[in-house]
Amino acid sequence: MNFVAIKNKYFKSTEEIVSMFLGLVIVVVVGSLIFNYFQKNKGTIDIPGASTEIKLTDVVGDRLTVDGEKVYEVVKGDSLWKIAVKEYDDGYAWVKIAAANNFKNASVIEVGQKIVLPKLESKTVVSSTKDLSKGSSVSQGGEYKVVKGDSLWKIAVRAYGDGYQWTKIWQENKNKLNNPNSLEIGMMLNVPKLN
């Protein structure tokens, strides 16, 4: 039997063959989309890019360490920002925590997960004479008198070498400053020490 005879026996026209083929393609595409949807939403406890094996080498105080670096166990309500604030007193250190743990999605951490906390270099404050000429010198743990052109950012740069630390100065002086942008010339601000 040839193809034309088989076609005439089972199908009445070429349109039926084309319709059947297109219907089959649609069923395969919809089936693969549904399969992918459920695979993507399938829960996982692994963090992409992070190793699930942490070799604990030492115990220092009540902290476990890996190659001299602290290991932190995630608790309910934690985020990398909160951990960075708790451990380093600097929320922006979350980037270094994510890098040390090879996180591809830093917003996905699980309760009980062990995270390596890297050793961070201490910041050295470098002030140029240009910065000092714009305002008086700022020392950590002391008071500072606001001069014309000052902002909390500029004061933080002179005190800590990091403008992002302006929030610490603002938190320390909230009783004097309702708004961080409302500095007044001659105002005395407390400049806290960084830990």
N, C-alpha and C positions, 0 to 999 in steps of 0.2 A: 504494500500500500504506500502510495506516495503522500507527500505533505498536503497536497490539494484535496485528496480524498479524505484524509484525517480531519482537515479543517472543515470540510463540508459536512462530515458526519457529526462533529461535536459543536461546531460554531456555525451560526447562520450567516455572519458577515464579519468583515475585517474590523468594523466598529466594536464588536463584542470583544475581540482580542485586545484592542487598544484599551477599552474600558477596563477589562480585567487586569491588564498590566498596570495601568495607572492606579487602580484600586489597591493592588498589591504593594506598589511603591508607597502609597499614602499610609497603609497599615504598618509597613516597616518603619517609616519615618516617625509616625506617632508613637509606636512602640518603643523606639530608641529614645525619644524625648522623655517619655514616662520613666523608662529605666534610669536615664541620667538624672532626672529630677530626684528620684528616691535615693540614688547613690550619693548625690551631692548633699542631701539633707540627712543622710545616715550619720548618727552621732559617732564621735571618736574622742578618745581621751588623749590622743597624741597631739602634740603641737607640731605643726609642719616645720620641718627644718631643725627641730631640737632633738637632741639625743635623749632617749629615755633612760639611759644608763648613766648614773653619776657615781663615780667611785669616791667614797668617803675615806679620807686618809687619816685625819686627825680630829681630835676633839679639843677645842680650846675654850675653856670656861664651859658655857652651856651651848656653844655653837659648834656645829660640824664644819670642817673645812675641806676644800678640795685644792690641792697644791697651794696651800697657804691662803686661799680665798674663802670667805664665809659662804655657807650654804643657808639659804632662807627657805622656810617652809611656808607656802602660801596659806593664809587663813581667809575665812569668809569676809567679803567686802574689800579685799585687796585689789589693787591695780598696780602696775609698774610705777606709776607716779607716786602712789601712796607709799609703796615700799621704798622708793628713792628718798622721799621726804623723811620717812621713819629711820632709815639706815644712814643716809648721807646728809640729811637736812637740806637737800636740794632736789626738788622735783624733776629738774631737767636732767638729772643723772639717769633717768629711766632709759634714755637712749643707750647709755653704756651698759646697763643691765641687759637690755634686749640684744645688743651686739655680742656680749660675753656668752649669752645662751643661744645664739644663732636663731633668734625668733624671726620668723617671716611675718607673723601676725602678732604683734605685741599686745593686742587687746584680748587675746585668748590665753588666759591662765586659769588653772583649775585649783580648787581647794586641795591642800595636801601635796601639791606639786613642789618639788625641790628646785630652787633657783640659785645659781651661783652668783654671788655678789662680788664683782671685781674690785681690786684695790684701785682707788682713784688717786691720782696725783694731787697733792695739795696745791692750791692756787697761791701764786706769789703775786703780790700787788706791785705793779709797776706804774708809777705816776710820772708823767713828763712835766717839765716846768711849764709847758703850755697849759696843761690841765690845772696846775696849781695857781697859775696867774688868774684864772677865771673865778677862783673861789679859794677860800682858806683851806688849809690842810684838814683832812678828815681822818680821825683815828677810830679804830674799832673799840667799842666798849666805853666811848666817851660821848661828849656833847658836841654838837656842831651848830654854828650860827649861820642861818640862811643869808646868802648875799644875792644881789641882783643877777638874774639869769639862771638861777639854780632850778633844778628839778630833782625829784627823787632819783631818777635814772642817773643824772650826772653825779650826785652825791654818792650813789652806790658804786659807780665806776671809780671814783677817787678813793673810796673806803675799801672796796673789795676787789677792784679790778674787773668787776662783772656787773653790768647794768641791770641784769635780770634779778639781782638781789634787792632791788628797790622795794619789793614787797615786804622784806624783813624790816626795813626802816619804817615803812608805813604801818605795819602791824605793831611795832614797838611804840608808835606815836599816834595811834588811833584816837586817844583821848584829846589830842591837840588838833588832829587833822580828820575831818569828816570826809573830805575829798582829797585824794592824793595829788590833785592838780591845784590845790589852793594853798600853796606855800606863800608865806609873807616874809618880806625882807626883815631880818632881825630875829625871826622866830628861832628858838633853841630846840633842836631835835636830838633825841637820844639815838646813837648809832650802836646797835648791838654787835657783839662779837660773833663771828661765825665759828661753829664747832668744828 
